[in-house]
């Protein structure tokens, strides 16, 4: 795997009390985010992941509805990125996935994520 290699991914971010920025397009004042524990956020993501894997909902649909990232308006699509462009745990998880795979819960300073590698 070379340093110039790029991946493409989508994600769903759920922010919580420990997130570095406690506001989002879904919660501009951060009221819900500040009241959400990391475990509650992870549990919500596990439920979303289960629904996607069961075929009950698409990743894109759930990202649009639930993700705290501004990428929600693109179905969670982050586009292409290389090494050193994302927080380390996010980068490592994404590069470790096969195309089409969905990660387990990934913790970063932003919150908790599930990531789907798309290319």
N, C-alpha and C positions, 0 to 999 in steps of 0.2 A: 504494500500500500504506500503510494508516494505522497509526499507533502502537497503536491499539486492536485491530488485526487479530490473531486467534489462529490457530494451527495445531495440529494433533494429529499426534503421531509416535510411532513405536516405534524402538528402537535395540538394537544389540548392542554392548556395550563389552568390549574386551579390555584389561586392565591390563598394565603392563610396568614395568621398572626405573625409568623416568622418571615414573611416575604419582605424584601427590601423596600418595595413600593406597595403600599397598602391601598391602592386605588386602581381602577380599571374602567374600561368603557362600560362594563356591566354595573359597576359600583363606584361611581365617580368620587363619592365621599368616603369610601372605604369602610362603611358601617358593617356590612356583612363580612367582608374580608377580615376585619379586626376581631370579629366574633367567631371566626372559623379556626379550629385547631388544625395542625398538620394532619393528625389522624383522621379528622372528619373530611378534609380535602382529599386525602388518599383513598378513603372509603368511597367517596363520590366518584373518583376516577376509576376505581376498581369496578364499580357498577356500570359505568359507561363502557369500559373495556369489555366487560362480559357481554353487554348488549351488542357491541360491534362484532365480537367473535361468534356470537350466536346467530348473527345475521338479522337481528331485530332492528338495527339502525345502521346507517353508514357513518364512517369516521367523519366525513365532511359535514353531514347533517348535525352530528353531536358537537363537533368543534364550533360550528356556527352558533349553536344555541348556548353552549356551556363554557367555552374557553374564555378566560380573562385576557388573553392576548389580543392585540389589534388584528392579528392574522385571522381571527374568527370570521371576519367579513370575507375572507378568501377560503373558508372551510378549513382553516388551520394551516394553510400552505405557507411555508417559510421560504420557498424557492430553493435555489442551490447555494451551498456554502462549503467551504473547505476547512481544513484544520486551523485552529486558532481564532475562528470567527464567533464561536459560541462558547458559553460557559463549559468548562471541562467535562463535568458529568454528562451534560447534554450531548456534547460532541462524541464522547466515548460510546455512549449508548447508541447514537445514530449510526456511527461508523461500524458498530458491532452487529447491526441488524442486516438481514437480507432484504432486498426489495420486496415490499408487500407485507413484511413482518411488523408487528406492533409490540413495542417495548412493555416491560413491566413498569411500575412507578419509578420515575427518575426525579430525584431531589436536586434543585438548584437554589440559588439565592432568590430567584423570582417566585418560586413556589414548587408545586409538584406537577409533573407532566406525564402524559403517555405520548409516545412518538411513533409515527408510522413512516418508515423509509419508503419513498416513492420512486427514487432513481439512484 
